[in-house]
Amino acid sequence: RGLLGATTASTGQHGGAAKHTPDEGKSLAMIPSSGLAPTPLDVSNDVPSLLELLPNDLAEELSDPKLQEQLSDIVLDKGRGPVIWASGVRRVLGKEHRLVSGGDIDSIVNKLGGFGNSNRIGLDQQLHSVSAIRNRKNDIIGLSMRVGQHVSGIASMISDLLFSDPTKSILFLGDPGSGKTTILREVTRLLAKQSDVIIVDTINEIAGAGDVPHPCVGQAKRTMVPSPVEQGSVMSECVQNHSPEVMVVDKIGHPNDVEAALAAKESGVRLISSMNGDLRKLITNSKLQGLLGVETVVLGQSLSKRTAGITSSVVGGKSVLHRTSTPGFDVVVELCPGTQCHHNWRIILNTADAVDSVLAGGKYQSQHRIRDPVTGEFSLKMGDS
């Protein structure tokens, strides 16, 4: 489509593989013949089931199907106006001076059946979640209602990466709320058609609440995690007890998760996961950088002077980052910030090379893919990030 200049490649208009320049061909080898075909997105979020929890006057304001497609969050804080987020824009609900009352919140909590220790609950057989805010007396004084959605076709922009090499692990990086979990759901569904896939589902974020996983994850198995701090141990248990080909994990966030992920990778399990942030932030995160094979070493004064180009100040001396092992993820997909993060991705096809470039103070090579949200067609080009 020529959106990105002379070196831009675009999908064929009749379902053919993407055209690409010779340099791009190196990174797009083994693409399925229809792997990069344009795929219009189909959003399914079943918002009416969430609206049934709300007071009637607020639910009526959200009855427009177009608004429901854009809806991402409903925020109810006692004594304040009810707020929604739709397409990244904040909007106050209700007539003038309409404030959220304690009765409004109590009514919703009663319909949900209460909250556990996590202060979060999901709707049975749904992807929505509701989180509680409490005061010092442990009373619930606020609710955050997150709209869960399944977007069929959203992973088509990386179908070449999913199917050309079934051994490559993929990490999705992006800001909170950028749609990483939504992408994981569709990736899970696609991979489960031909692989033994298991989901390590912390707080039922990927496959929804209830004993039966949501249909959006296809034939994938799902194991639940009681709390985020136990995620790493459940990951290890899955590898030992279920021998999956692919393990899907949402939001790796603890050192134990890192250790479990690397061990699974060593065992031959393909990892599909997500984290907040971007590649550069992950490299400097001392608790999680091990996913990229990076270690932080504190040096003495004399040695730190000789490595000043890649050091950063710490208490008592200097620290230097080294890549000491192979990254746990072969490919990184960065969701670009903004309202179009579902359609604007940077693909890092060689994580090890990218990490080495960043540690040397340089830029890393990436492939920029942009999708038209209406037609599903997308363009790509190589560049530095």
C-alpha positions in Angstrom: 0.0 0.0 0.0 3.1 2.2 0.0 2.3 3.8 3.4 5.9 3.7 4.5 7.8 4.5 1.4 9.7 2.6 -1.3 10.9 -0.2 0.9 7.4 -0.8 2.3 5.8 -4.2 1.7 2.1 -4.8 1.8 -0.3 -7.8 1.8 -1.9 -8.9 -1.4 -5.5 -7.8 -1.8 -6.7 -11.4 -2.6 -5.2 -13.3 0.3 -1.7 -13.9 -1.2 1.5 -13.7 0.8 3.1 -10.3 1.5 5.4 -8.8 -1.1 8.8 -7.8 0.3 12.2 -6.5 -0.7 15.3 -8.9 -0.8 16.5 -7.7 2.6 13.0 -8.3 4.1 12.9 -11.7 2.6 15.6 -12.9 4.9 13.4 -12.3 7.9 10.2 -13.5 6.2 11.4 -16.9 5.1 9.0 -19.9 5.3 5.9 -17.7 5.4 2.8 -19.8 4.7 1.2 -19.1 1.3 -1.7 -17.3 2.9 0.1 -16.5 6.2 0.0 -12.7 5.7 -3.4 -12.4 4.1 -5.4 -9.3 5.1 -7.9 -10.3 7.8 -10.6 -7.8 9.0 -10.9 -7.8 12.8 -14.0 -9.1 14.5 -14.5 -7.8 18.0 -16.5 -9.8 20.5 -16.8 -8.4 24.1 -20.3 -9.2 25.3 -20.6 -5.9 27.1 -24.4 -6.3 27.9 -23.4 -9.0 30.5 -21.3 -6.4 32.3 -23.9 -3.7 32.1 -26.4 -5.9 33.9 -24.4 -5.2 37.1 -24.8 -1.4 36.8 -27.6 0.9 38.0 -30.3 1.2 35.3 -29.6 4.8 34.5 -25.9 4.2 33.8 -26.6 1.0 31.8 -29.0 2.9 29.6 -26.3 5.4 28.7 -24.1 2.6 27.5 -26.7 0.9 25.3 -25.3 2.1 22.0 -23.5 -0.9 20.3 -20.9 1.4 18.7 -20.0 2.8 22.2 -19.9 -0.7 23.6 -17.3 -1.7 20.9 -15.0 1.1 22.1 -15.6 0.6 25.8 -12.6 -0.5 27.8 -13.2 0.5 31.5 -16.0 1.6 33.9 -14.8 3.3 37.0 -17.1 3.8 40.0 -15.7 5.7 43.0 -18.0 6.6 45.9 -18.9 10.3 46.0 -17.6 10.9 42.5 -19.2 10.9 39.1 -19.2 7.6 37.2 -16.5 7.4 34.5 -15.9 5.3 31.5 -12.9 5.0 29.1 -13.7 4.4 25.4 -11.1 4.5 22.7 -8.7 6.0 25.1 -10.9 8.9 26.0 -12.3 9.6 29.5 -16.0 10.4 29.8 -18.3 11.1 32.8 -21.6 9.3 32.8 -24.9 10.3 34.3 -26.9 13.5 34.6 -25.3 16.6 36.2 -24.4 16.0 39.8 -25.0 12.3 39.5 -22.6 10.8 42.0 -21.8 7.1 42.8 -23.4 6.2 46.1 -22.5 3.5 48.6 -25.8 1.8 47.6 -24.6 1.7 43.9 -21.4 -0.1 44.9 -23.1 -2.5 47.4 -25.7 -3.5 44.8 -22.9 -4.5 42.3 -20.9 -6.3 45.0 -24.0 -8.3 46.0 -24.7 -9.3 42.4 -21.1 -10.5 42.1 -21.2 -12.5 45.3 -18.3 -10.6 47.0 -14.6 -10.5 46.6 -11.7 -12.7 47.8 -8.3 -11.7 49.1 -7.2 -10.6 45.6 -9.9 -7.9 45.5 -10.6 -9.0 42.0 -13.4 -11.2 40.5 -14.3 -12.4 37.1 -17.7 -13.1 35.5 -18.4 -16.8 34.9 -17.7 -17.8 31.3 -16.8 -14.1 30.5 -13.6 -12.2 30.0 -14.6 -9.2 32.1 -13.2 -8.5 35.5 -14.1 -6.3 38.4 -11.6 -5.0 41.0 -12.4 -3.5 44.4 -10.9 -0.5 46.2 -11.2 -0.6 50.0 -10.8 1.9 52.8 -9.0 1.4 56.1 -12.1 -0.3 57.5 -12.0 -2.8 54.7 -15.2 -1.4 53.2 -15.4 -1.4 49.4 -15.6 2.2 48.2 -14.7 1.9 44.6 -14.9 -0.5 41.6 -12.9 -0.8 38.4 -14.7 -2.8 35.8 -12.5 -3.9 32.9 -14.1 -5.0 29.6 -12.5 -8.2 28.4 -12.7 -8.9 24.6 -11.8 -11.4 22.0 -10.6 -9.9 18.7 -10.6 -12.5 16.0 -7.9 -11.8 13.3 -5.7 -9.6 15.6 -2.8 -12.0 15.4 -2.8 -12.4 11.6 -0.2 -9.7 11.4 2.4 -12.1 12.9 1.1 -15.4 11.5 4.4 -15.9 9.8 6.1 -15.8 13.2 3.6 -18.1 14.8 3.8 -20.9 12.2 7.1 -20.7 10.2 9.2 -22.0 13.1 7.3 -23.8 15.9 10.3 -23.6 18.3 10.6 -19.8 18.5 9.3 -18.2 21.7 7.6 -14.8 21.4 7.3 -12.0 24.0 4.8 -9.2 23.7 5.8 -5.9 25.3 3.6 -2.8 25.7 2.0 -0.3 28.1 -0.7 -1.4 30.5 -4.0 -1.6 28.7 -2.4 -1.8 25.2 -4.1 -5.1 24.4 -1.4 -7.6 25.1 -3.8 -10.1 26.8 -6.3 -9.7 23.9 -3.5 -10.7 21.5 -2.5 -13.6 23.6 -6.0 -15.0 23.5 -6.1 -15.1 19.7 -2.5 -16.4 19.5 -3.5 -19.2 21.9 -6.6 -20.1 19.8 -4.5 -20.3 16.6 -1.7 -22.3 18.0 -4.0 -24.7 19.8 -5.4 -25.8 16.4 -2.2 -27.8 15.7 -0.2 -27.8 19.0 -0.6 -29.0 22.6 -1.1 -25.6 24.3 -1.5 -24.9 28.0 -2.4 -21.5 29.6 -0.9 -20.6 32.9 -3.8 -18.3 33.8 -3.1 -16.0 36.8 -6.3 -14.5 38.1 -8.1 -16.0 35.1 -6.9 -13.1 32.9 -6.6 -15.0 29.6 -9.4 -17.6 29.5 -11.9 -15.9 31.9 -13.6 -17.0 35.1 -15.2 -20.3 35.8 -14.0 -23.9 35.5 -14.6 -24.0 31.7 -12.2 -21.8 29.6 -13.8 -19.2 27.4 -14.3 -20.4 23.8 -11.9 -17.7 22.5 -8.9 -19.8 23.5 -10.0 -22.8 21.4 -8.7 -26.2 22.4 -6.0 -25.0 24.7 -5.9 -26.4 28.2 -5.9 -24.0 31.2 -4.4 -24.2 34.6 -5.4 -21.6 37.2 -3.0 -19.7 39.5 -4.2 -18.8 43.0 -2.1 -15.6 43.2 0.6 -13.9 41.1 3.4 -14.9 43.5 2.7 -18.6 42.8 2.8 -18.2 39.0 6.4 -19.5 38.7 5.7 -22.7 40.6 2.6 -23.4 38.5 4.6 -22.9 35.3 7.1 -25.5 36.5 4.4 -27.8 37.5 2.8 -27.5 34.0 6.0 -28.5 32.3 6.6 -31.5 34.6 3.0 -32.8 34.7 1.5 -31.9 31.4 4.4 -31.8 28.9 3.0 -29.1 26.7 4.4 -28.0 23.4 3.4 -24.4 24.0 2.9 -22.6 27.3 1.1 -19.2 27.3 1.7 -16.9 30.3 0.3 -13.4 30.8 2.5 -10.8 32.5 5.7 -12.3 33.8 6.5 -10.1 36.8 8.5 -11.9 39.4 12.0 -13.4 39.5 10.5 -16.8 40.1 8.6 -16.4 36.8 11.8 -15.7 35.0 13.5 -18.8 36.4 10.5 -21.0 35.5 10.3 -19.5 32.0 14.0 -20.2 31.3 13.7 -23.7 32.6 10.7 -24.4 30.4 12.6 -23.0 27.4 15.5 -25.4 28.2 13.0 -28.3 28.3 11.9 -27.5 24.7 8.6 -25.8 25.5 7.7 -22.9 23.3 6.8 -19.8 25.4 4.3 -17.2 24.4 4.1 -14.4 27.0 3.7 -10.7 27.7 5.2 -8.0 30.0 4.7 -4.3 30.6 7.3 -1.9 29.1 9.6 -2.2 26.1 12.9 -3.9 25.3 15.1 -1.1 26.7 13.2 -1.0 30.0 13.3 -4.8 30.3 17.1 -4.8 29.8 17.6 -2.5 32.7 15.1 -4.2 35.0 17.4 -6.0 37.4 14.6 -8.4 38.6 13.4 -9.5 35.1 16.4 -8.9 32.7 17.4 -12.5 33.1 14.6 -13.3 30.5 16.9 -11.7 28.0 20.1 -13.4 29.2 21.3 -10.1 30.8 23.0 -9.8 34.2 23.9 -6.7 36.2 27.4 -6.8 37.6 28.7 -4.2 40.1 32.3 -3.2 39.3 35.1 -1.7 41.2 36.1 2.0 40.5 39.0 1.3 38.2 37.2 -1.3 36.1 34.1 0.8 35.9 36.1 3.6 34.3 37.2 1.3 31.5 33.6 0.3 30.8 32.0 3.7 31.3 30.3 3.6 27.9 27.7 1.0 29.1 27.6 1.7 32.9 25.1 3.3 35.1 25.6 4.7 38.6 24.7 2.7 41.6 25.3 3.1 45.3 29.0 2.4 46.1 30.3 2.2 42.6 29.3 1.4 39.0 27.2 -1.4 37.5 27.5 -2.8 34.0 25.1 -4.9 32.1 26.3 -8.1 30.3 24.4 -10.6 28.2 25.7 -13.9 29.6 23.3 -16.4 28.1 20.8 -16.9 25.3 17.5 -14.9 25.7 14.5 -16.9 26.8 12.5 -15.4 23.9 13.7 -15.5 20.3 11.3 -12.8 19.0 10.0 -9.7 20.7 6.8 -7.8 19.6 6.6 -4.3 20.9 3.1 -2.7 20.8 3.7 0.9 19.9 2.1 3.4 22.3 -1.1 5.2 21.3 -4.7 4.5 20.5 -3.7 2.3 17.5 -1.5 -0.1 19.5 -3.6 -3.1 18.2 -2.4 -2.2 14.7 1.1 -0.7 15.1 3.8 -3.2 16.1 7.6 -3.3 16.1 8.9 -6.8 15.5 12.4 -7.7 16.8 13.3 -10.8 14.9 16.6 -11.5 16.7 16.3 -10.8 20.4 20.0 -11.6 21.1 21.3 -9.2 18.5 19.0 -6.5 19.6 20.0 -6.8 23.3 23.7 -6.7 22.3 23.1 -3.6 20.2 21.4 -1.8 23.1 24.1 -2.8 25.6 26.7 -1.4 23.1 24.9 1.9 23.2 23.4 1.6 19.7 20.0 1.0 18.0 18.5 -2.4 17.2 17.0 -3.6 13.9 13.3 -4.1 13.9 10.4 -4.6 11.5 7.6 -2.1 11.7 4.2 -3.5 10.8 1.1 -1.3 10.5 -2.4 -2.6 9.9 -5.4 -0.9 8.5 -8.1 -1.6 11.2 -10.9 -1.6 8.6 -9.5 -3.8 5.8 -7.0 -5.8 7.7 -4.3 -5.0 5.2 -0.9 -4.1 6.6 2.4 -2.7 5.5 5.9 -3.4 6.8 9.5 -2.2 6.5 12.8 -2.7 8.2 14.3 0.1 10.4 16.3 0.9 13.5 14.8 1.5 16.9 
